[in-house]
Amino acid sequence: MTLKFQIASSDRTKVYTVVGGLDGDGESNWQCQCIGYSYRRRCRHILAAMQAIDNGIQKVEVLQEKQDD
């Protein structure tokens, strides 16, 4: 299952998309749009998403992407 999170930057001026979850082999696989992830392959935004799962997600919004007809 792939989950998608919107996580605010530390200064609250940007919102980054974090996508991840468990792959078919049961391994954790995460990606983030922030510059830190592009250098280190880890960032605080991914940690925040993982912590939200561990703590029990309090809010879920289902967003339907617009499909072209």
The 8 nearest C-alpha neighbors of each residue, nearest first, counted from 0:
[[1, 20, 21, 2, 22, 19, 23, 25],
 [0, 2, 20, 19, 18, 3, 21, 22],
 [1, 3, 19, 18, 20, 0, 4, 17],
 [2, 4, 18, 17, 19, 1, 16, 5],
 [5, 3, 17, 16, 6, 18, 48, 2],
 [4, 6, 16, 15, 14, 17, 7, 3],
 [7, 5, 15, 14, 44, 4, 16, 8],
 [8, 6, 14, 11, 13, 15, 9, 5],
 [7, 9, 11, 13, 10, 14, 12, 6],
 [10, 8, 11, 7, 12, 13, 43, 6],
 [9, 11, 8, 12, 13, 7, 14, 6],
 [12, 10, 8, 7, 9, 13, 14, 6],
 [11, 13, 10, 8, 14, 7, 9, 15],
 [14, 12, 8, 11, 7, 15, 10, 9],
 [13, 15, 7, 6, 8, 5, 16, 12],
 [16, 14, 6, 5, 32, 7, 33, 17],
 [15, 17, 5, 4, 32, 31, 6, 18],
 [16, 18, 31, 4, 30, 3, 5, 45],
 [19, 17, 3, 30, 2, 29, 4, 16],
 [20, 18, 29, 1, 2, 28, 30, 3],
 [19, 21, 1, 27, 28, 2, 0, 29],
 [22, 20, 27, 25, 26, 28, 0, 23],
 [21, 23, 25, 26, 24, 27, 28, 20],
 [22, 24, 25, 21, 26, 0, 27, 20],
 [25, 23, 22, 26, 21, 27, 28, 20],
 [26, 24, 21, 22, 23, 27, 20, 28],
 [25, 27, 21, 22, 24, 28, 23, 20],
 [26, 28, 21, 20, 22, 25, 29, 19],
 [27, 29, 19, 20, 21, 26, 22, 30],
 [30, 28, 19, 18, 20, 27, 45, 31],
 [31, 29, 18, 17, 19, 32, 28, 45],
 [30, 32, 17, 33, 16, 36, 18, 45],
 [31, 33, 15, 16, 34, 17, 30, 36],
 [34, 32, 35, 31, 36, 15, 37, 42],
 [33, 35, 37, 36, 32, 38, 31, 39],
 [36, 34, 38, 37, 33, 42, 39, 41],
 [35, 37, 40, 41, 39, 38, 34, 42],
 [36, 38, 34, 35, 40, 39, 33, 32],
 [39, 37, 36, 35, 40, 34, 41, 33],
 [38, 40, 36, 41, 37, 35, 42, 34],
 [41, 39, 36, 37, 38, 42, 35, 30],
 [42, 40, 36, 39, 45, 35, 43, 30],
 [41, 43, 44, 36, 45, 35, 46, 40],
 [42, 44, 46, 45, 47, 41, 48, 35],
 [43, 45, 47, 46, 42, 6, 48, 17],
 [46, 44, 48, 47, 43, 42, 49, 17],
 [45, 47, 43, 49, 44, 48, 50, 42],
 [46, 48, 50, 44, 45, 49, 43, 51],
 [49, 47, 45, 51, 50, 46, 44, 52],
 [50, 48, 46, 52, 51, 47, 45, 53],
 [49, 51, 53, 47, 52, 48, 54, 46],
 [52, 50, 48, 54, 56, 49, 53, 55],
 [51, 53, 55, 49, 50, 54, 56, 48],
 [54, 52, 50, 51, 55, 49, 56, 48],
 [55, 53, 51, 52, 50, 56, 57, 49],
 [56, 54, 52, 53, 51, 57, 50, 58],
 [55, 57, 51, 52, 58, 54, 59, 53],
 [58, 56, 55, 59, 51, 54, 52, 60],
 [59, 57, 56, 60, 55, 51, 61, 4],
 [58, 60, 61, 57, 56, 62, 4, 3],
 [61, 59, 62, 58, 63, 4, 3, 57],
 [60, 62, 63, 59, 64, 58, 3, 2],
 [63, 61, 60, 64, 65, 59, 3, 4],
 [62, 64, 65, 61, 66, 60, 67, 3],
 [63, 65, 62, 66, 61, 67, 60, 68],
 [66, 64, 63, 67, 62, 68, 61, 60],
 [65, 67, 64, 68, 63, 62, 61, 3],
 [66, 68, 65, 64, 63, 62, 61, 3],
 [67, 66, 65, 64, 63, 62, 61, 60]]
